[in-house]
Each structure stands twice: as C-alpha cells, then as structure tokens.
Amino acid sequence: MFPKGFEWVVILIVALLIFGPKNLPKLGKSLGSTVKNIREGMEGDKGESKQAEDVVVEESEEDKEIADLEAKLAAAKKKKAEDGDADAE
C-alpha cells in the first residue's frame, strides 16, 4: 500500500518531533556506539575461548617440561644417594 521506506520516514519524523533537531545526532551517535559495543562483545566471547584453549595447550607443554625436570632431579638424587651408600661401605 505504501512505498518501500515510508515506514522509516515516519519513524524519523516521530523521532525528530520527540527528541528535537539538536538531540537527534547525539541519539544516533549513542545508538551507533551501543551497537558497536554489542558486536565487539559478541566477537570477544569467541576470541576469549580460543585464547583459553591456547593457554591450556601452553600449560600442558610446560607441565611436561616440569615433569621431565622433576624426573631428572629424582634420578640425580637417587644416584647421589647410591654414591653416598657406596662411599660409606
């Protein structure tokens, strides 16, 4: 019945009447920044989950390295204890 886009014209006229010509740019700016923050927040959730997975992988590699160092230390202590027992005899 009405041409396309007529609804937007009506909405803009009503907004102009309600908020006035001076406040309309401020309203548009705040609405745009709100939409931008929402989009960044939605993308941020996906990025954080990937970063969390990377941290877990790095920690597991560090855990392996720590376990290897602990095994070497235990072997060195055992060898030292055996050498001490051999010297005592």
C-alpha positions as CSV (number, residue, x, y, z in Angstrom):
1,M,0.0,0.0,0.0
2,F,2.8,2.5,0.9
3,P,6.0,2.7,-1.0
4,K,9.1,0.9,0.5
5,G,10.9,3.0,3.0
6,F,7.9,5.0,4.0
7,E,7.9,3.4,7.5
8,W,11.4,4.8,8.0
9,V,10.4,8.3,7.1
10,V,7.5,8.1,9.6
11,I,9.9,6.8,12.3
12,L,12.4,9.6,11.6
13,I,9.7,12.3,11.7
14,V,8.4,11.0,15.0
15,A,11.9,10.8,16.4
16,L,12.6,14.4,15.3
17,L,9.4,15.6,16.9
18,I,10.1,13.7,20.2
19,F,13.9,14.5,20.6
20,G,14.2,17.7,18.6
21,P,16.8,18.5,15.9
22,K,19.6,19.3,18.4
23,N,19.4,16.0,20.3
24,L,18.9,13.7,17.3
25,P,22.6,13.5,16.3
26,K,23.5,12.7,19.9
27,L,20.9,9.9,19.9
28,G,22.2,8.5,16.7
29,K,25.8,8.5,17.9
30,S,24.9,6.8,21.2
31,L,22.8,4.2,19.3
32,G,25.7,3.5,16.9
33,S,28.3,3.1,19.7
34,T,25.9,0.8,21.6
35,V,25.5,-1.4,18.5
36,K,29.3,-1.4,18.0
37,N,29.9,-2.4,21.7
38,I,27.4,-5.2,21.4
39,R,29.1,-6.6,18.2
40,E,32.6,-6.4,19.8
41,G,31.2,-8.1,22.9
42,M,29.8,-11.0,20.8
43,E,33.1,-11.4,18.9
44,G,35.1,-11.1,22.1
45,D,33.5,-14.2,23.6
46,K,34.7,-16.3,20.6
47,G,38.2,-14.8,20.8
48,E,38.5,-15.4,24.6
49,S,37.5,-19.1,24.2
50,K,40.3,-19.5,21.6
51,Q,42.8,-17.8,23.9
52,A,41.8,-20.0,26.8
53,E,42.4,-23.1,24.6
54,D,45.8,-21.8,23.7
55,V,46.7,-21.2,27.4
56,V,45.7,-24.8,28.2
57,V,48.0,-26.1,25.5
58,E,50.9,-23.9,26.7
59,E,50.4,-25.1,30.3
60,S,50.3,-28.7,29.2
61,E,53.7,-28.2,27.4
62,E,55.1,-26.5,30.5
63,D,53.8,-29.3,32.7
64,K,55.6,-31.9,30.5
65,E,58.8,-29.9,30.8
66,I,58.4,-29.6,34.6
67,A,57.7,-33.4,34.8
68,D,60.9,-34.1,32.8
69,L,62.9,-31.8,35.1
70,E,61.5,-33.5,38.2
71,A,62.3,-36.9,36.8
72,K,65.9,-35.8,36.2
73,L,66.1,-34.4,39.7
74,A,64.8,-37.6,41.2
75,A,67.3,-39.6,39.2
76,A,70.1,-37.3,40.3
77,K,69.1,-37.6,44.0
78,K,68.9,-41.4,43.6
79,K,72.3,-41.5,42.1
80,K,73.8,-39.3,44.8
81,A,72.2,-41.5,47.5
82,E,73.7,-44.6,45.8
83,D,77.1,-42.9,45.6
84,G,76.8,-41.9,49.3
85,D,76.0,-45.5,50.2
86,A,78.9,-46.8,48.2
87,D,81.3,-44.4,49.9
88,A,80.1,-45.5,53.3
89,E,80.9,-49.1,52.7
